[in-house]
Amino acid sequence: QMQLAETGGGLVQAGGSLRLSCAASGNIYGLAAMGWYRQATGKQRELVASITSGGTTNYVDSVKGRFTISRDNIKTTVTLQMSSLRPEDTAVYYCNANTVINNIRRDYWGQGTRVTVSS
């Protein structure tokens, strides 16, 4: 079983920056893509950004140019650098990681960390 430990988050004024990190531990065999999702109150969870084991990144349009996702060299920690934050970025952010073994994908989730952007 893989565990995901998130750090970061908090309260920031609009225009500010925050960094979220997520470290995978335990059984990381087959670890493939990692990323961040968010869920605002009353809304569905959405993908914010993801990065494959090869370094290919993907962002939701609303954060392009403001957020940067990266992974460490051993590829078990993912970081989301968030800049120029807006009130609409307020949400609980969840780390996600998936493993692909024998073409079967399994998703793992962190416990979530709250990001609040004040106007």
Disulfide bonds with the S-S distance in Angstrom:
Cys22-Cys95 2.01
